[in-house]
Amino acid sequence: MRTRFAPSPTGPLHLGHAYSALIAAEKAKKAGGTFLLRIEDIDQSRARPEWQAQIYDDLAWLGLGWPRPVLRQSERMPAYHAALQALWDAGLLYPCTCNRRDISEAASAPQDGAPLTGPDGVIYPGTCRNKPRPTEMPHDMALRLNMRIAAKEPVIFQETGPKHQGNVITTPERLISEIGDIVLSRRDMGTSYHLAVTVDDAAQDITDVVRGADLFEATPIHVLLQRLLGLPTPRYHHHALIRDEAGKRLAKRDDARAISKYRADGLSPTDIRRLVGL
Ligand code: GLU
């Protein structure tokens, strides 16, 4: 068994991160497997070396260890590019020049109600889908997945988390209507969370993805990409989210619950485990 914790170094780790990392590490340990760490720093406008250093420090303080060198997504652009090129060559991607405003205007044009949203926000209304495609894959435009071509069969994954245990099946119709043509390469990044996470879980031979329930709805995207790229599908374990007293889930800017703050206040790793109910 190989599990991983994949934080983005864009703020301090808080109790929710500690919970996720501890579950992933313990799951691997119990099975005699390996717990890995991955730094998800594709968003170079928000990632900071200080946060990365703090992640290593907090996780070590919690008693966790992981093999080195640590995989950092900022060093993986050639792998993401190769995956995009394969999807492009298979006719599954198209360039998109819409901005947020174009999308929300086009999406709310029909008769009734608010536009439909999916794991990536407003479902793309398809404005650029049928424009002529350049012969070469462009590097300076967003690239979207053409879901109508990509979703041919249901995607299935095995969930071991507390809420949806068993096989989770998503039909092509739902992939089209509830997820739609998501961006796989952002103009400013040359990749996207969905593409990078899929390519890297495979590169690290992850057998069990442990992460928060907030990513459950995005998982069919990752499983579909695995199929399109010929990669294996791991098992998934989406754990409950740690919430504050008001029931709101913790956010990066919620510094009050930063591990470093608890450490400075004199709490021990055992206290942290107790706080998150482990
Ligand atoms: N990097 C993501 C985050 O910090 C987690 C991605 C994942 O576990 O798949 O929220």
Residues whose N, C-alpha, C, O or C-beta is under 5 A from the ligand:
A	BS01	LIG	A6 P7 S8 E40 V197 V210 R211
